Amino acid sequence: MSRGYVARAAASVERDVGGRTRLTRLRSDGPLALRETAEALYLVGAAAGPLGGDDFELTLEIGPDARLAIRSVATTLALPGDGESRVTVRATVAAGGHLDFAPEPTVAAAGCHHRSIAAIELAEGATLRWYEELILGRHLELPGKHTSRFDVTLGGAPLLRHELRLDDPAVFGSRSVVGGAKAIGSVLLVAPNLSREPHTAEGLAVLPLAKPGVLITAVADNSAVLRRRLAQGEELAGSGMSRNAMNAGVSSSSA
């Protein structure tokens, strides 16, 4: 049986009578350290990892008409160890609320066996920007095993069920999956008035969902090109939810 570090962190925000978003709960745990700024709530890695066997979970609750931006101060490095590592993010967003989740990339280092899980529940009228980047291995090394799972509901009904399994290079290295790309990313946008026109280009796909949402996926040789392609996808989706333009941080807090 694998052994690792178990960490559970959480944050909740509400909108006060003055229209400001304030923290009503903030819990850090071990490697999952949360730090509040005027612009966003930052994830600060207080220890290396996740290592094999680690199990980290972050719970986010956004109240009615409240807004929260999540960022991180550094890249997450998934490392080998004793068994599979796991990072789970669970979020609920009430009506009128907005969550902008955009941490720095995750790097799947050689030998890692990592699983990333996101479970998002959106009320009718909630909006979302969920931004992820994955780098396959450090410089001049092969990546480890990485699986990401994304489950999103809107108004109690499924909006998106998405899984990317990168555990067999013979499979994910084919042209039908990621080919020779070293960087993979996606942006899920949920908001009214998004473009309903699909778009494909080299290394980029912008695909409207059945409900008011757009899934943007991109692959590239490196992180810089990946970010340009994802930014292009967001412009094509017409959301206006750029990384720095949402002003979705926490304006005041109460521990």
DRENTORZA-236966 format. One line per 3 residues: number of its first residue (from 1); for each residue x, y, z of N, C-alpha, C. Coordinates in Angstrom, 1 decimal. Layout:
N
NUM = X Y Z X Y Z X Y Z  ... $
//
This chain:
255
1 = 0.8 -1.2 0.0 0.0 0.0 0.0 0.9 1.2 0.0  0.6 2.2 -0.9 1.4 3.4 -1.0 1.1 4.3 0.2  2.1 5.1 0.6 1.9 6.1 1.7 2.4 7.4 1.1 $
4 = 1.7 8.4 1.5 2.0 9.8 1.1 1.4 10.8 2.0  1.6 12.0 1.6 1.0 13.1 2.4 -0.4 13.4 2.0  -1.3 13.5 2.9 -2.7 13.9 2.7 -2.9 15.3 3.1 $
7 = -3.4 16.1 2.2 -3.7 17.6 2.5 -5.0 18.0 2.0  -5.7 18.7 2.8 -7.1 19.2 2.5 -7.1 20.7 2.8  -7.3 21.5 1.7 -7.4 23.0 1.9 -8.8 23.4 1.3 $
10 = -9.2 24.6 1.8 -10.5 25.1 1.4 -10.6 26.6 1.4  -11.5 27.2 0.6 -11.7 28.6 0.6 -13.2 28.8 0.3  -13.8 29.8 0.9 -15.2 30.2 0.6 -15.3 31.7 0.5 $
13 = -16.1 32.2 -0.4 -16.3 33.6 -0.6 -17.7 33.9 -0.7  -18.1 35.1 -0.2 -19.5 35.6 -0.3 -19.4 37.1 -0.7  -20.5 37.6 -1.2 -20.6 39.0 -1.5 -21.3 39.7 -0.4 $
16 = -20.7 40.8 0.1 -21.3 41.5 1.3 -22.3 42.5 0.8  -22.9 43.3 1.7 -24.0 44.2 1.4 -23.4 45.4 0.6  -22.1 45.6 0.7 -21.5 46.7 -0.1 -21.1 46.3 -1.5 $
19 = -21.4 45.0 -1.8 -21.0 44.5 -3.2 -19.6 44.0 -3.3  -18.9 43.9 -2.2 -17.5 43.4 -2.2 -17.5 41.9 -1.9  -16.6 41.2 -2.5 -16.4 39.8 -2.2 -15.4 39.6 -1.1 $
22 = -15.8 38.9 -0.1 -15.0 38.7 1.1 -14.8 37.2 1.4  -13.7 36.8 1.9 -13.4 35.4 2.3 -14.2 35.1 3.6  -14.9 34.1 3.7 -15.6 33.6 4.9 -14.9 32.4 5.5 $
25 = -14.1 31.7 4.6 -13.3 30.6 5.1 -12.0 30.5 4.3  -10.9 30.2 5.0 -9.6 30.1 4.4 -8.8 29.0 5.2  -8.6 27.9 4.6 -7.9 26.8 5.3 -6.8 26.3 4.4 $
28 = -5.6 26.4 4.9 -4.4 25.9 4.3 -4.0 24.6 5.0  -3.3 23.7 4.3 -3.0 22.4 4.9 -1.7 21.9 4.2  -0.6 21.9 5.0 0.6 21.3 4.5 1.1 22.0 3.2 $
31 = 1.3 21.2 2.1 1.8 21.8 0.8 0.8 22.7 0.2  -0.5 22.6 0.5 -1.5 23.5 0.0 -1.7 24.8 0.8  -0.9 25.8 0.6 -0.9 27.0 1.3 -1.6 28.1 0.5 $
34 = -2.6 28.7 1.0 -3.4 29.7 0.3 -3.1 31.1 0.9  -2.8 32.0 0.0 -2.5 33.4 0.4 -3.3 34.4 -0.4  -3.9 35.3 0.4 -4.9 36.3 -0.2 -4.1 37.5 -0.7 $
37 = -4.5 38.0 -1.9 -4.0 39.3 -2.4 -5.2 40.1 -2.9  -5.0 41.3 -3.3 -6.1 42.1 -3.8 -6.6 41.6 -5.1  -5.7 40.9 -5.9 -6.1 40.5 -7.2 -6.7 39.1 -7.3 $
40 = -6.2 38.2 -6.3 -6.6 36.8 -6.4 -6.2 36.1 -5.1  -6.6 34.8 -5.0 -6.2 33.9 -4.0 -5.1 33.0 -4.6  -3.9 33.0 -4.0 -2.8 32.3 -4.6 -2.5 31.0 -3.9 $
43 = -2.3 30.0 -4.7 -1.8 28.7 -4.2 -0.2 28.8 -4.1  0.3 28.6 -2.9 1.7 28.6 -2.7 2.2 27.2 -2.3  3.1 26.7 -3.1 3.6 25.3 -2.7 4.5 25.4 -1.5 $
46 = 4.1 24.9 -0.4 4.9 24.9 0.8 5.8 23.7 0.9  5.8 22.8 0.0 6.7 21.7 -0.1 6.7 21.2 -1.5  7.7 20.3 -1.8 7.9 19.8 -3.1 6.7 18.8 -3.4 $
49 = 6.5 18.7 -4.7 5.4 17.7 -5.1 4.3 18.3 -5.9  3.3 17.4 -6.1 3.0 16.2 -5.4 4.0 15.0 -5.8  4.3 14.2 -4.8 5.1 13.0 -5.0 4.2 11.8 -5.1 $
52 = 4.6 10.7 -5.6 3.8 9.5 -5.7 3.3 9.1 -4.3  2.0 8.9 -4.2 1.4 8.5 -2.9 0.7 9.7 -2.3  1.0 11.0 -2.7 0.4 12.1 -2.1 -1.1 12.3 -2.6 $
55 = -1.9 12.8 -1.7 -3.3 13.0 -2.0 -3.7 14.4 -1.6  -3.8 15.4 -2.5 -4.2 16.7 -2.2 -5.6 17.0 -2.7  -6.3 17.8 -1.9 -7.6 18.2 -2.3 -7.9 19.7 -1.9 $
58 = -8.4 20.5 -2.8 -8.8 21.8 -2.6 -10.3 22.0 -2.9  -11.0 22.6 -1.9 -12.5 22.8 -2.0 -12.7 24.3 -2.1  -13.5 24.7 -3.1 -13.8 26.1 -3.3 -15.3 26.3 -3.3 $
61 = -15.8 27.3 -2.6 -17.2 27.7 -2.6 -17.4 29.1 -2.9  -18.1 29.4 -4.0 -18.4 30.8 -4.4 -19.9 31.1 -4.2  -20.2 32.0 -3.3 -21.6 32.4 -3.0 -22.2 33.2 -4.1 $
64 = -23.5 33.5 -4.0 -24.3 34.2 -5.0 -23.6 35.6 -5.3  -23.4 35.8 -6.6 -22.8 37.1 -7.0 -21.4 37.4 -6.6  -20.7 36.4 -5.9 -19.4 36.6 -5.5 -18.4 36.2 -6.6 $
67 = -17.2 36.7 -6.6 -16.2 36.5 -7.6 -14.9 36.0 -7.0  -14.3 35.0 -7.6 -13.0 34.5 -7.0 -12.1 34.2 -8.1  -10.8 34.6 -8.1 -9.8 34.2 -9.0 -8.7 33.4 -8.2 $
70 = -8.4 32.3 -8.8 -7.3 31.4 -8.2 -6.1 31.4 -9.1  -5.0 31.7 -8.5 -3.7 31.7 -9.3 -2.7 30.9 -8.4  -1.5 30.6 -9.0 -0.4 30.0 -8.2 0.8 30.8 -8.5 $
73 = 1.8 30.6 -7.6 3.0 31.4 -7.7 4.1 30.7 -8.5  3.9 29.4 -8.7 5.0 28.6 -9.4 4.4 27.4 -10.1  5.1 26.8 -10.9 4.7 25.6 -11.6 4.6 24.4 -10.6 $
76 = 3.6 23.6 -10.8 3.5 22.3 -10.1 4.3 21.2 -10.7  5.1 20.6 -10.0 6.0 19.5 -10.5 5.5 18.2 -9.9  4.9 17.3 -10.7 4.5 16.0 -10.3 5.7 15.1 -10.4 $
79 = 6.1 14.5 -9.3 7.3 13.7 -9.1 7.0 12.2 -8.8  7.9 11.3 -9.1 7.7 9.9 -8.8 7.8 9.7 -7.3  7.2 8.6 -6.9 7.3 8.2 -5.5 6.6 6.8 -5.3 $
82 = 6.0 6.6 -4.2 5.4 5.4 -3.8 3.9 5.4 -4.2  3.6 5.0 -5.5 2.3 4.9 -5.9 1.8 6.1 -6.7  0.5 6.3 -6.9 -0.1 7.3 -7.7 -0.2 8.6 -6.8 $
85 = 0.1 9.8 -7.4 -0.3 11.0 -6.7 -1.6 11.5 -7.3  -2.3 12.3 -6.5 -3.6 12.8 -6.9 -3.8 14.2 -6.4  -4.3 15.1 -7.2 -4.7 16.4 -6.9 -6.2 16.6 -7.3 $
88 = -7.1 16.9 -6.4 -8.5 17.0 -6.7 -8.9 18.5 -6.3  -9.6 19.1 -7.2 -10.2 20.4 -7.0 -11.7 20.3 -7.1  -12.5 20.6 -6.0 -13.9 20.6 -6.1 -14.4 22.0 -5.9 $
91 = -15.3 22.4 -6.7 -15.8 23.8 -6.7 -17.3 23.9 -6.9  -18.0 24.7 -6.1 -19.4 25.0 -6.3 -19.5 26.5 -6.5  -20.3 26.9 -7.5 -20.4 28.4 -7.8 -21.9 28.6 -7.9 $
94 = -22.4 29.5 -7.0 -23.8 29.8 -6.9 -24.2 30.8 -8.0  -25.5 31.0 -8.1 -26.1 31.9 -9.2 -25.5 33.3 -9.1  -25.0 33.8 -10.3 -24.4 35.1 -10.3 -22.9 35.1 -9.9 $
97 = -22.4 34.0 -9.4 -21.0 33.9 -9.0 -20.1 33.6 -10.2  -18.8 33.9 -10.0 -17.9 33.7 -11.0 -16.6 33.1 -10.4  -16.0 32.1 -11.0 -14.8 31.5 -10.7 -13.8 31.5 -11.9 $
100 = -12.6 32.1 -11.6 -11.6 32.2 -12.6 -10.4 31.4 -12.1  -10.2 30.2 -12.6 -9.2 29.3 -12.1 -8.1 29.2 -13.1  -6.9 29.7 -12.8 -5.8 29.7 -13.8 -4.5 29.7 -13.1 $
103 = -4.1 28.5 -12.6 -2.8 28.3 -12.0 -1.7 28.2 -13.1  -0.4 28.2 -12.6 0.7 28.0 -13.5 0.7 26.5 -13.9  1.5 26.2 -15.0 1.4 24.8 -15.5 1.8 23.7 -14.5 $
106 = 1.3 22.5 -14.8 1.8 21.3 -14.2 2.8 20.6 -15.1  3.9 20.2 -14.5 4.9 19.4 -15.3 4.9 18.0 -14.8  4.7 17.1 -15.8 4.7 15.6 -15.5 6.1 15.1 -15.7 $
109 = 6.9 15.1 -14.5 8.3 14.7 -14.6 8.4 13.2 -14.9  9.6 12.8 -15.4 9.8 11.4 -15.7 9.6 10.5 -14.5  8.9 9.4 -14.7 8.6 8.5 -13.6 7.4 8.8 -12.7 $
112 = 6.8 9.9 -12.9 5.6 10.2 -12.1 4.4 9.4 -12.5  3.4 9.3 -11.7 2.2 8.6 -11.9 1.1 9.5 -11.3  0.6 10.5 -12.0 -0.2 11.5 -11.4 -1.6 11.6 -12.0 $
115 = -2.6 11.9 -11.2 -3.9 12.0 -11.6 -4.5 13.4 -11.1  -5.1 14.1 -12.0 -5.7 15.4 -11.7 -7.2 15.3 -11.9  -7.9 15.8 -10.9 -9.4 15.7 -11.0 -10.0 17.0 -10.7 $
118 = -11.0 17.4 -11.5 -11.7 18.6 -11.2 -13.2 18.3 -11.3  -13.9 18.7 -10.2 -15.4 18.5 -10.1 -16.0 19.8 -9.8  -16.8 20.3 -10.8 -17.3 21.7 -10.7 -18.8 21.6 -10.8 $
121 = -19.5 22.3 -9.9 -20.9 22.4 -9.9 -21.3 23.9 -10.0  -22.0 24.2 -11.2 -22.4 25.6 -11.4 -23.9 25.7 -11.3  -24.4 26.7 -10.6 -25.8 27.0 -10.6 -26.1 27.7 -11.9 $
124 = -27.4 27.7 -12.2 -27.9 28.5 -13.4 -27.5 29.9 -13.1  -26.9 30.6 -14.1 -26.5 32.0 -13.9 -25.1 32.2 -13.4  -24.4 31.1 -13.1 -23.0 31.1 -12.7 -22.1 31.2 -13.9 $
127 = -20.9 31.7 -13.8 -20.0 31.8 -14.9 -18.6 31.2 -14.5  -17.8 30.8 -15.5 -16.6 30.0 -15.1 -15.5 30.3 -16.2  -14.3 30.4 -15.8 -13.1 30.3 -16.7 -12.2 29.4 -16.0 $
130 = -11.9 28.3 -16.6 -11.0 27.2 -16.0 -9.9 27.0 -17.0  -8.7 27.3 -16.6 -7.5 27.4 -17.5 -6.5 26.4 -17.0  -6.0 25.5 -17.8 -5.0 24.5 -17.4 -3.9 24.3 -18.5 $
133 = -2.7 24.1 -18.0 -1.6 23.8 -18.9 -0.8 22.6 -18.3  -0.4 21.7 -19.2 0.4 20.6 -18.8 1.6 20.5 -19.7  2.8 20.4 -19.1 4.1 20.2 -19.8 4.5 18.8 -19.6 $
136 = 4.8 18.1 -20.7 5.1 16.7 -20.7 6.6 16.5 -20.5  7.0 16.4 -19.3 8.4 16.2 -18.9 9.2 17.5 -18.8  10.3 17.4 -18.0 11.2 18.5 -18.0 12.1 18.5 -19.2 $
139 = 13.0 19.5 -19.3 13.9 19.6 -20.5 14.7 18.3 -20.7  14.5 17.8 -22.0 15.2 16.7 -22.5 14.9 15.4 -21.7  13.7 15.3 -21.1 13.3 14.0 -20.5 11.9 13.6 -20.9 $
142 = 11.7 12.3 -20.9 10.3 11.8 -21.2 9.4 12.0 -20.1  8.1 12.2 -20.4 7.1 12.5 -19.3 6.8 11.2 -18.6  6.3 11.4 -17.3 5.7 10.3 -16.6 4.2 10.1 -17.0 $
145 = 3.5 9.3 -16.3 2.1 9.0 -16.5 1.2 10.2 -15.9  0.3 10.6 -16.7 -0.6 11.7 -16.3 -2.0 11.5 -16.8  -3.0 11.6 -15.9 -4.4 11.5 -16.3 -5.1 12.6 -15.7 $
148 = -5.9 13.3 -16.5 -6.7 14.4 -16.0 -8.2 14.2 -16.3  -9.0 14.4 -15.3 -10.5 14.2 -15.5 -11.2 15.5 -15.1  -12.2 15.9 -15.9 -12.9 17.1 -15.7 -14.4 16.9 -15.8 $
151 = -15.1 17.1 -14.7 -16.6 16.9 -14.7 -17.2 18.2 -14.3  -18.1 18.7 -15.1 -18.8 20.0 -14.9 -20.3 19.8 -15.0  -21.0 20.3 -14.1 -22.5 20.3 -14.2 -22.9 21.7 -14.2 $
154 = -24.0 22.0 -14.9 -24.6 23.3 -14.9 -26.1 23.2 -14.6  -26.6 23.8 -13.6 -28.0 23.7 -13.2 -28.4 22.3 -12.9  -27.5 21.4 -12.4 -27.8 20.1 -12.0 -27.6 19.1 -13.2 $
157 = -27.4 19.6 -14.4 -27.3 18.7 -15.6 -25.8 18.7 -16.1  -25.4 17.6 -16.7 -24.0 17.5 -17.2 -23.7 18.6 -18.2  -22.6 19.3 -18.1 -22.2 20.2 -19.1 -21.0 19.7 -19.9 $
160 = -20.0 19.1 -19.2 -18.8 18.5 -19.8 -18.3 17.4 -19.0  -18.0 16.3 -19.7 -17.2 15.1 -19.1 -16.0 14.9 -20.0  -14.9 15.2 -19.5 -13.7 15.2 -20.3 -12.5 14.5 -19.6 $
163 = -11.8 13.6 -20.2 -10.7 12.9 -19.6 -9.6 12.8 -20.7  -8.4 13.1 -20.2 -7.2 12.9 -21.1 -6.2 12.0 -20.3  -6.0 10.8 -21.0 -5.1 9.8 -20.3 -3.8 9.7 -21.1 $
166 = -2.8 10.1 -20.4 -1.4 10.1 -21.0 -0.5 9.1 -20.3  -0.8 7.8 -20.4 -0.1 6.8 -19.6 0.6 5.8 -20.5  0.4 5.9 -21.9 1.1 5.0 -22.8 1.6 5.8 -24.0 $
169 = 2.9 6.1 -24.1 3.4 6.9 -25.2 3.1 6.4 -26.5  2.9 5.1 -26.7 2.5 4.5 -28.0 1.2 4.9 -28.4  0.3 5.3 -27.4 -1.0 5.8 -27.7 -1.1 7.3 -27.8 $
172 = -0.7 8.0 -26.7 -0.8 9.4 -26.7 0.2 10.1 -27.6  1.2 9.4 -28.1 2.2 10.0 -29.0 1.7 9.9 -30.4  0.6 9.3 -30.7 0.1 9.2 -32.1 -0.5 10.6 -32.5 $
175 = -0.6 10.8 -33.8 -1.1 12.1 -34.3 -2.6 12.3 -33.9  -3.3 11.3 -33.6 -4.7 11.4 -33.2 -4.9 11.9 -31.8  -3.8 11.9 -31.0 -3.9 12.4 -29.6 -3.0 13.7 -29.5 $
178 = -1.8 13.6 -29.1 -1.0 14.8 -29.0 0.2 14.8 -29.9  0.5 13.7 -30.6 1.6 13.7 -31.5 2.9 14.0 -30.8  3.8 14.8 -31.3 5.0 15.1 -30.7 5.0 16.4 -29.8 $
181 = 3.8 16.8 -29.4 3.7 18.0 -28.6 4.2 17.8 -27.2  4.9 18.9 -26.7 5.4 18.8 -25.3 4.5 19.6 -24.3  3.6 20.4 -24.9 2.7 21.2 -24.0 1.3 21.1 -24.5 $
184 = 0.4 20.9 -23.5 -1.1 20.7 -23.8 -1.8 21.6 -22.9  -2.9 22.2 -23.4 -3.7 23.1 -22.5 -5.1 23.2 -22.9  -5.9 23.7 -22.0 -7.4 23.8 -22.3 -7.9 25.0 -21.5 $
187 = -9.0 25.5 -22.0 -9.7 26.6 -21.3 -11.2 26.2 -21.5  -11.9 26.1 -20.4 -13.4 26.0 -20.4 -14.0 27.3 -20.0  -14.8 27.9 -20.9 -15.5 29.1 -20.6 -17.0 28.8 -20.5 $
190 = -17.6 29.3 -19.4 -19.1 29.2 -19.3 -19.6 30.5 -19.0  -20.4 31.1 -19.9 -20.9 32.4 -19.8 -21.9 32.6 -20.9  -22.8 33.6 -20.8 -23.7 33.9 -21.9 -23.0 34.7 -23.0 $
193 = -23.5 34.6 -24.2 -23.1 35.4 -25.3 -21.7 35.0 -25.8  -21.3 33.7 -25.6 -20.1 33.2 -26.2 -20.3 32.9 -27.6  -19.3 32.9 -28.4 -19.4 32.5 -29.9 -19.9 31.1 -30.0 $
196 = -20.8 30.8 -30.9 -21.2 29.5 -31.2 -20.6 28.9 -32.5  -19.6 29.6 -33.0 -18.9 29.1 -34.2 -17.7 28.3 -33.8  -17.6 27.1 -34.3 -16.4 26.3 -34.0 -15.3 26.8 -34.9 $
199 = -14.0 26.5 -34.4 -12.9 27.0 -35.1 -11.7 26.0 -34.9  -11.0 25.7 -35.9 -9.8 24.8 -35.8 -8.7 25.5 -36.6  -7.5 25.3 -36.1 -6.3 25.8 -36.7 -5.1 24.9 -36.2 $
202 = -3.9 25.2 -36.7 -2.8 24.4 -36.3 -2.7 24.4 -34.7  -2.8 23.2 -34.2 -2.7 23.1 -32.7 -3.7 23.7 -31.9  -4.9 24.0 -32.5 -6.0 24.7 -31.7 -7.3 24.3 -32.2 $
205 = -8.2 24.1 -31.2 -9.6 23.8 -31.5 -10.5 24.6 -30.5  -11.5 25.3 -31.0 -12.5 26.0 -30.2 -13.8 25.4 -30.5  -14.4 24.7 -29.5 -15.6 23.9 -29.7 -16.7 24.4 -28.8 $
208 = -17.8 24.9 -29.3 -19.0 25.3 -28.5 -19.6 24.0 -27.9  -20.1 24.1 -26.7 -20.8 23.0 -26.1 -22.3 23.1 -26.3  -23.0 22.1 -25.9 -24.5 22.1 -26.1 -25.2 23.2 -25.3 $
211 = -24.7 23.5 -24.1 -25.2 24.6 -23.3 -24.2 25.8 -23.4  -24.5 26.9 -22.8 -23.7 28.1 -23.0 -22.2 27.9 -22.4  -21.4 27.3 -23.2 -20.0 27.1 -22.9 -19.2 26.8 -24.1 $
214 = -17.9 27.0 -24.0 -16.9 26.8 -25.1 -15.7 26.1 -24.5  -15.3 25.0 -25.1 -14.0 24.3 -24.7 -13.0 24.6 -25.7  -11.9 25.2 -25.2 -10.7 25.5 -26.1 -9.6 24.5 -25.7 $
217 = -9.0 23.8 -26.7 -7.9 22.9 -26.4 -6.8 23.3 -27.4  -5.5 23.1 -27.0 -4.4 23.4 -27.8 -3.2 22.5 -27.4  -2.4 22.3 -28.4 -1.1 21.6 -28.2 0.0 22.4 -28.9 $
220 = 1.2 22.3 -28.4 2.4 23.0 -28.9 3.7 22.4 -28.5  4.7 22.9 -29.1 6.1 22.4 -28.8 6.6 22.9 -27.4  6.0 24.0 -27.0 6.5 24.6 -25.7 5.4 25.5 -25.1 $
223 = 5.6 25.9 -23.9 4.6 26.6 -23.1 4.3 28.0 -23.7  5.3 28.7 -24.3 5.0 30.0 -24.8 4.1 30.0 -26.0  4.3 29.0 -26.9 3.4 28.9 -28.1 2.0 28.4 -27.6 $
226 = 2.0 27.5 -26.6 0.7 27.1 -26.1 -0.1 28.2 -25.6  0.5 29.1 -24.8 -0.3 30.2 -24.2 -0.8 31.2 -25.3  0.0 31.4 -26.4 -0.5 32.2 -27.5 -1.7 31.6 -28.1 $
229 = -1.7 30.3 -28.3 -2.8 29.6 -29.0 -4.0 29.6 -28.1  -3.9 29.4 -26.8 -5.0 29.4 -25.9 -5.6 30.9 -25.8  -4.7 31.9 -25.8 -5.2 33.3 -25.8 -6.0 33.5 -27.1 $
232 = -5.5 33.0 -28.2 -6.2 33.2 -29.5 -7.6 32.5 -29.4  -7.6 31.3 -28.8 -8.9 30.7 -28.7 -9.9 31.4 -27.8  -9.4 32.1 -26.8 -10.3 32.9 -25.9 -10.8 34.1 -26.7 $
235 = -10.0 34.7 -27.5 -10.4 35.8 -28.3 -11.5 35.4 -29.3  -11.3 34.2 -29.9 -12.3 33.7 -30.9 -13.6 33.4 -30.2  -13.5 32.9 -28.9 -14.8 32.6 -28.2 -15.5 33.9 -27.8 $
238 = -14.8 35.0 -27.8 -15.4 36.3 -27.5 -15.9 36.5 -26.1  -15.2 35.9 -25.1 -15.7 35.9 -23.8 -15.3 37.2 -23.0  -14.1 37.8 -23.4 -13.6 38.9 -22.6 -13.0 38.4 -21.3 $
241 = -12.9 37.1 -21.0 -12.4 36.6 -19.8 -10.9 36.4 -19.8  -10.1 37.4 -20.1 -8.7 37.3 -20.2 -8.1 37.0 -18.8  -6.9 36.5 -18.8 -6.2 36.2 -17.5 -6.2 37.4 -16.6 $
244 = -6.0 38.6 -17.1 -5.8 39.7 -16.2 -6.9 40.7 -16.2  -8.0 40.4 -17.0 -9.0 41.4 -17.2 -10.2 41.2 -16.3  -10.3 40.1 -15.6 -11.6 39.8 -15.0 -11.8 40.5 -13.7 $
247 = -10.7 41.0 -13.0 -10.8 41.7 -11.7 -11.7 40.9 -10.8  -11.3 39.6 -10.7 -12.2 38.7 -9.9 -11.6 38.3 -8.6  -10.7 39.1 -8.1 -10.0 38.8 -6.8 -10.9 39.1 -5.6 $
250 = -10.3 38.9 -4.4 -11.0 39.1 -3.2 -10.7 40.5 -2.7  -11.8 41.3 -2.5 -11.5 42.7 -2.2 -11.4 43.0 -0.7  -12.0 42.1 0.1 -11.9 42.2 1.5 -12.1 40.9 2.1 $
253 = -11.6 40.7 3.3 -11.6 39.3 3.9 -12.0 39.3 5.3  -12.5 38.1 5.7 -12.9 37.9 7.1 -12.5 36.4 7.4  -11.5 36.2 8.2 -11.0 34.8 8.5 -12.0 34.0 9.2 $
//
